[in-house]
Amino acid sequence: MMLQRVGRGVLCGMGLLAASLACAQDAPEPAPGTSTSRNAAEDVPEYGGLVLAQVLTSLGLHFHTKFAESWSSQKDAEAHVLLVRERLSPKVGTEIQVWSGDTVVFRAILPRSYAVVALLAESAAEQVQNKVTETALQNLLFNDPDMARSAY
């Protein structure tokens, strides 16, 4: 599993523990007498901005790399953790999925050309941003205590 932090360099490791240790080592120590609390503008999840990869082929890795580059330029990219998952199928070819939480926000069949995969990744970043924003807006507008946030 690869870890890639958007906007703050690249973290590669075997799991989330390696990423948390790397983040803990890079964090500066607070000055004596200062508060370590954050204000509301810096309210970002501890592991926000990660684009995880579960890919099997070089085309899947290429999609993940180009998607992460495009995703880093999107608004509020650091507030979300995404998973790029690749599934192989003998009938349809390679399927790529982008997950946000427990929801698939993008799904497509990968073409066999690297140039077309790069264009698909850029388009996917915009579509994922729109879907994530729409989901966040729905959660704010329709807050029903009888229904789960995922509507299941």
TIDREN-354850 format. One record per residue (C-alpha): residue number from 1; z, x, y. Coordinates in Angstrom, 2 decimals. Last residue first. Example, Ala and Ser with C-alpha at 12.3 -4.5 7.8 and 13.67 -1.06 7.14 Angstrom:
<sites>
<site><seq>2</seq><c3>7.14</c3><c1>13.67</c1><c2>-1.06</c2></site>
<site><seq>1</seq><c3>7.80</c3><c1>12.30</c1><c2>-4.50</c2></site>
</sites>
This chain:
<sites>
<site><seq>152</seq><c3>4.59</c3><c1>-28.18</c1><c2>2.94</c2></site>
<site><seq>151</seq><c3>3.81</c3><c1>-28.28</c1><c2>6.66</c2></site>
<site><seq>150</seq><c3>4.07</c3><c1>-24.47</c1><c2>7.15</c2></site>
<site><seq>149</seq><c3>6.82</c3><c1>-25.01</c1><c2>9.72</c2></site>
<site><seq>148</seq><c3>8.75</c3><c1>-27.18</c1><c2>7.27</c2></site>
<site><seq>147</seq><c3>8.95</c3><c1>-30.86</c1><c2>8.02</c2></site>
<site><seq>146</seq><c3>11.97</c3><c1>-33.10</c1><c2>8.62</c2></site>
<site><seq>145</seq><c3>13.11</c3><c1>-31.16</c1><c2>11.71</c2></site>
<site><seq>144</seq><c3>9.79</c3><c1>-31.93</c1><c2>13.45</c2></site>
<site><seq>143</seq><c3>8.86</c3><c1>-29.40</c1><c2>16.13</c2></site>
<site><seq>142</seq><c3>5.33</c3><c1>-30.39</c1><c2>17.03</c2></site>
<site><seq>141</seq><c3>4.58</c3><c1>-28.67</c1><c2>20.32</c2></site>
<site><seq>140</seq><c3>6.09</c3><c1>-25.23</c1><c2>19.73</c2></site>
<site><seq>139</seq><c3>4.98</c3><c1>-24.88</c1><c2>16.10</c2></site>
<site><seq>138</seq><c3>1.52</c3><c1>-26.16</c1><c2>17.04</c2></site>
<site><seq>137</seq><c3>1.26</c3><c1>-23.52</c1><c2>19.76</c2></site>
<site><seq>136</seq><c3>2.24</c3><c1>-20.76</c1><c2>17.34</c2></site>
<site><seq>135</seq><c3>-0.37</c3><c1>-21.99</c1><c2>14.86</c2></site>
<site><seq>134</seq><c3>-3.09</c3><c1>-22.07</c1><c2>17.53</c2></site>
<site><seq>133</seq><c3>-2.21</c3><c1>-18.56</c1><c2>18.67</c2></site>
<site><seq>132</seq><c3>-2.34</c3><c1>-17.28</c1><c2>15.08</c2></site>
<site><seq>131</seq><c3>-5.69</c3><c1>-19.02</c1><c2>14.50</c2></site>
<site><seq>130</seq><c3>-7.25</c3><c1>-17.68</c1><c2>17.71</c2></site>
<site><seq>129</seq><c3>-6.02</c3><c1>-14.13</c1><c2>17.02</c2></site>
<site><seq>128</seq><c3>-7.29</c3><c1>-14.36</c1><c2>13.44</c2></site>
<site><seq>127</seq><c3>-10.73</c3><c1>-15.44</c1><c2>14.67</c2></site>
<site><seq>126</seq><c3>-10.90</c3><c1>-12.58</c1><c2>17.18</c2></site>
<site><seq>125</seq><c3>-9.86</c3><c1>-10.02</c1><c2>14.57</c2></site>
<site><seq>124</seq><c3>-12.30</c3><c1>-11.51</c1><c2>12.05</c2></site>
<site><seq>123</seq><c3>-15.23</c3><c1>-11.05</c1><c2>14.44</c2></site>
<site><seq>122</seq><c3>-14.42</c3><c1>-7.37</c1><c2>14.79</c2></site>
<site><seq>121</seq><c3>-14.03</c3><c1>-7.04</c1><c2>11.02</c2></site>
<site><seq>120</seq><c3>-17.34</c3><c1>-8.83</c1><c2>10.37</c2></site>
<site><seq>119</seq><c3>-19.13</c3><c1>-6.42</c1><c2>12.72</c2></site>
<site><seq>118</seq><c3>-17.65</c3><c1>-3.44</c1><c2>10.84</c2></site>
<site><seq>117</seq><c3>-18.58</c3><c1>-5.02</c1><c2>7.49</c2></site>
<site><seq>116</seq><c3>-22.18</c3><c1>-5.44</c1><c2>8.73</c2></site>
<site><seq>115</seq><c3>-22.40</c3><c1>-1.71</c1><c2>9.50</c2></site>
<site><seq>114</seq><c3>-20.82</c3><c1>-0.78</c1><c2>6.14</c2></site>
<site><seq>113</seq><c3>-23.38</c3><c1>-2.83</c1><c2>4.20</c2></site>
<site><seq>112</seq><c3>-22.49</c3><c1>-4.53</c1><c2>0.91</c2></site>
<site><seq>111</seq><c3>-21.31</c3><c1>-7.80</c1><c2>2.48</c2></site>
<site><seq>110</seq><c3>-17.68</c3><c1>-8.80</c1><c2>2.07</c2></site>
<site><seq>109</seq><c3>-17.05</c3><c1>-12.45</c1><c2>1.20</c2></site>
<site><seq>108</seq><c3>-14.81</c3><c1>-14.08</c1><c2>3.79</c2></site>
<site><seq>107</seq><c3>-11.30</c3><c1>-15.44</c1><c2>4.38</c2></site>
<site><seq>106</seq><c3>-9.22</c3><c1>-15.52</c1><c2>7.55</c2></site>
<site><seq>105</seq><c3>-5.85</c3><c1>-17.08</c1><c2>8.45</c2></site>
<site><seq>104</seq><c3>-4.42</c3><c1>-17.23</c1><c2>4.92</c2></site>
<site><seq>103</seq><c3>-0.87</c3><c1>-18.47</c1><c2>5.38</c2></site>
<site><seq>102</seq><c3>2.41</c3><c1>-17.14</c1><c2>3.94</c2></site>
<site><seq>101</seq><c3>3.19</c3><c1>-14.86</c1><c2>6.86</c2></site>
<site><seq>100</seq><c3>-0.13</c3><c1>-14.01</c1><c2>8.45</c2></site>
<site><seq>99</seq><c3>-2.65</c3><c1>-13.27</c1><c2>5.73</c2></site>
<site><seq>98</seq><c3>-6.14</c3><c1>-11.81</c1><c2>6.09</c2></site>
<site><seq>97</seq><c3>-8.38</c3><c1>-12.32</c1><c2>3.05</c2></site>
<site><seq>96</seq><c3>-11.36</c3><c1>-10.31</c1><c2>1.77</c2></site>
<site><seq>95</seq><c3>-13.46</c3><c1>-11.46</c1><c2>-1.15</c2></site>
<site><seq>94</seq><c3>-15.57</c3><c1>-8.93</c1><c2>-3.05</c2></site>
<site><seq>93</seq><c3>-18.39</c3><c1>-10.27</c1><c2>-5.16</c2></site>
<site><seq>92</seq><c3>-19.13</c3><c1>-13.95</c1><c2>-5.82</c2></site>
<site><seq>91</seq><c3>-19.35</c3><c1>-14.19</c1><c2>-9.61</c2></site>
<site><seq>90</seq><c3>-17.69</c3><c1>-10.95</c1><c2>-10.78</c2></site>
<site><seq>89</seq><c3>-14.75</c3><c1>-11.47</c1><c2>-8.42</c2></site>
<site><seq>88</seq><c3>-12.75</c3><c1>-8.73</c1><c2>-6.72</c2></site>
<site><seq>87</seq><c3>-9.93</c3><c1>-9.63</c1><c2>-4.38</c2></site>
<site><seq>86</seq><c3>-9.07</c3><c1>-7.71</c1><c2>-1.22</c2></site>
<site><seq>85</seq><c3>-5.96</c3><c1>-8.37</c1><c2>0.85</c2></site>
<site><seq>84</seq><c3>-5.47</c3><c1>-7.55</c1><c2>4.53</c2></site>
<site><seq>83</seq><c3>-1.86</c3><c1>-8.36</c1><c2>5.42</c2></site>
<site><seq>82</seq><c3>-0.76</c3><c1>-9.09</c1><c2>8.97</c2></site>
<site><seq>81</seq><c3>2.52</c3><c1>-8.60</c1><c2>10.82</c2></site>
<site><seq>80</seq><c3>2.56</c3><c1>-10.16</c1><c2>14.25</c2></site>
<site><seq>79</seq><c3>4.21</c3><c1>-9.58</c1><c2>17.64</c2></site>
<site><seq>78</seq><c3>2.51</c3><c1>-6.24</c1><c2>18.28</c2></site>
<site><seq>77</seq><c3>-0.91</c3><c1>-7.87</c1><c2>18.52</c2></site>
<site><seq>76</seq><c3>0.22</c3><c1>-9.97</c1><c2>21.48</c2></site>
<site><seq>75</seq><c3>-3.30</c3><c1>-10.01</c1><c2>23.03</c2></site>
<site><seq>74</seq><c3>-5.98</c3><c1>-8.34</c1><c2>20.92</c2></site>
<site><seq>73</seq><c3>-6.92</c3><c1>-4.67</c1><c2>21.42</c2></site>
<site><seq>72</seq><c3>-4.92</c3><c1>-3.52</c1><c2>18.37</c2></site>
<site><seq>71</seq><c3>-6.69</c3><c1>-6.13</c1><c2>16.23</c2></site>
<site><seq>70</seq><c3>-10.07</c3><c1>-4.45</c1><c2>16.73</c2></site>
<site><seq>69</seq><c3>-8.80</c3><c1>-1.10</c1><c2>15.45</c2></site>
<site><seq>68</seq><c3>-6.88</c3><c1>-2.79</c1><c2>12.62</c2></site>
<site><seq>67</seq><c3>-10.01</c3><c1>-4.77</c1><c2>11.62</c2></site>
<site><seq>66</seq><c3>-12.14</c3><c1>-1.60</c1><c2>11.63</c2></site>
<site><seq>65</seq><c3>-9.70</c3><c1>0.20</c1><c2>9.34</c2></site>
<site><seq>64</seq><c3>-9.13</c3><c1>-2.79</c1><c2>7.06</c2></site>
<site><seq>63</seq><c3>-12.88</c3><c1>-3.47</c1><c2>6.73</c2></site>
<site><seq>62</seq><c3>-13.52</c3><c1>0.20</c1><c2>5.87</c2></site>
<site><seq>61</seq><c3>-10.73</c3><c1>0.09</c1><c2>3.29</c2></site>
<site><seq>60</seq><c3>-12.26</c3><c1>-3.02</c1><c2>1.74</c2></site>
<site><seq>59</seq><c3>-15.69</c3><c1>-1.35</c1><c2>1.68</c2></site>
<site><seq>58</seq><c3>-14.10</c3><c1>1.71</c1><c2>0.04</c2></site>
<site><seq>57</seq><c3>-12.76</c3><c1>-0.49</c1><c2>-2.72</c2></site>
<site><seq>56</seq><c3>-9.35</c3><c1>-1.74</c1><c2>-3.89</c2></site>
<site><seq>55</seq><c3>-7.57</c3><c1>-3.07</c1><c2>-0.83</c2></site>
<site><seq>54</seq><c3>-4.00</c3><c1>-4.23</c1><c2>-0.32</c2></site>
<site><seq>53</seq><c3>-3.64</c3><c1>-3.25</c1><c2>3.32</c2></site>
<site><seq>52</seq><c3>-0.85</c3><c1>-3.88</c1><c2>5.83</c2></site>
<site><seq>51</seq><c3>-1.53</c3><c1>-4.37</c1><c2>9.53</c2></site>
<site><seq>50</seq><c3>1.77</c3><c1>-3.83</c1><c2>11.32</c2></site>
<site><seq>49</seq><c3>2.24</c3><c1>-4.88</c1><c2>14.92</c2></site>
<site><seq>48</seq><c3>5.77</c3><c1>-6.15</c1><c2>14.49</c2></site>
<site><seq>47</seq><c3>8.29</c3><c1>-4.37</c1><c2>12.26</c2></site>
<site><seq>46</seq><c3>11.37</c3><c1>-4.91</c1><c2>14.41</c2></site>
<site><seq>45</seq><c3>10.06</c3><c1>-8.21</c1><c2>15.74</c2></site>
<site><seq>44</seq><c3>9.32</c3><c1>-8.17</c1><c2>19.48</c2></site>
<site><seq>43</seq><c3>11.62</c3><c1>-9.53</c1><c2>22.21</c2></site>
<site><seq>42</seq><c3>10.81</c3><c1>-6.92</c1><c2>24.86</c2></site>
<site><seq>41</seq><c3>10.25</c3><c1>-9.45</c1><c2>27.62</c2></site>
<site><seq>40</seq><c3>13.52</c3><c1>-11.23</c1><c2>26.71</c2></site>
<site><seq>39</seq><c3>15.65</c3><c1>-8.15</c1><c2>27.47</c2></site>
<site><seq>38</seq><c3>16.80</c3><c1>-5.72</c1><c2>24.84</c2></site>
<site><seq>37</seq><c3>20.35</c3><c1>-4.62</c1><c2>24.10</c2></site>
<site><seq>36</seq><c3>21.10</c3><c1>-0.90</c1><c2>23.72</c2></site>
<site><seq>35</seq><c3>23.35</c3><c1>-0.76</c1><c2>26.79</c2></site>
<site><seq>34</seq><c3>23.82</c3><c1>2.52</c1><c2>28.55</c2></site>
<site><seq>33</seq><c3>27.10</c3><c1>4.47</c1><c2>28.72</c2></site>
<site><seq>32</seq><c3>25.76</c3><c1>7.50</c1><c2>26.88</c2></site>
<site><seq>31</seq><c3>21.96</c3><c1>7.64</c1><c2>26.87</c2></site>
<site><seq>30</seq><c3>20.26</c3><c1>5.90</c1><c2>23.99</c2></site>
<site><seq>29</seq><c3>18.85</c3><c1>8.12</c1><c2>21.21</c2></site>
<site><seq>28</seq><c3>15.08</c3><c1>8.18</c1><c2>21.00</c2></site>
<site><seq>27</seq><c3>13.37</c3><c1>6.44</c1><c2>18.07</c2></site>
<site><seq>26</seq><c3>11.02</c3><c1>8.69</c1><c2>16.09</c2></site>
<site><seq>25</seq><c3>13.43</c3><c1>9.25</c1><c2>13.19</c2></site>
<site><seq>24</seq><c3>14.20</c3><c1>5.52</c1><c2>12.86</c2></site>
<site><seq>23</seq><c3>10.50</c3><c1>4.65</c1><c2>12.91</c2></site>
<site><seq>22</seq><c3>9.77</c3><c1>7.14</c1><c2>10.12</c2></site>
<site><seq>21</seq><c3>12.69</c3><c1>5.79</c1><c2>8.07</c2></site>
<site><seq>20</seq><c3>11.51</c3><c1>2.22</c1><c2>8.60</c2></site>
<site><seq>19</seq><c3>7.98</c3><c1>3.12</c1><c2>7.54</c2></site>
<site><seq>18</seq><c3>9.18</c3><c1>4.89</c1><c2>4.38</c2></site>
<site><seq>17</seq><c3>11.34</c3><c1>1.88</c1><c2>3.52</c2></site>
<site><seq>16</seq><c3>8.42</c3><c1>-0.50</c1><c2>4.05</c2></site>
<site><seq>15</seq><c3>6.50</c3><c1>1.00</c1><c2>1.20</c2></site>
<site><seq>14</seq><c3>4.56</c3><c1>3.88</c1><c2>-0.25</c2></site>
<site><seq>13</seq><c3>3.70</c3><c1>5.42</c1><c2>3.07</c2></site>
<site><seq>12</seq><c3>1.17</c3><c1>5.73</c1><c2>5.86</c2></site>
<site><seq>11</seq><c3>2.22</c3><c1>5.20</c1><c2>9.45</c2></site>
<site><seq>10</seq><c3>-0.43</c3><c1>5.38</c1><c2>12.15</c2></site>
<site><seq>9</seq><c3>0.11</c3><c1>5.64</c1><c2>15.87</c2></site>
<site><seq>8</seq><c3>1.93</c3><c1>3.34</c1><c2>18.26</c2></site>
<site><seq>7</seq><c3>-0.66</c3><c1>0.75</c1><c2>19.25</c2></site>
<site><seq>6</seq><c3>-0.97</c3><c1>-0.98</c1><c2>15.90</c2></site>
<site><seq>5</seq><c3>1.24</c3><c1>0.40</c1><c2>13.18</c2></site>
<site><seq>4</seq><c3>-0.66</c3><c1>0.99</c1><c2>9.96</c2></site>
<site><seq>3</seq><c3>0.99</c3><c1>0.76</c1><c2>6.58</c2></site>
<site><seq>2</seq><c3>-0.94</c3><c1>1.39</c1><c2>3.40</c2></site>
<site><seq>1</seq><c3>0.00</c3><c1>0.00</c1><c2>0.00</c2></site>
</sites>
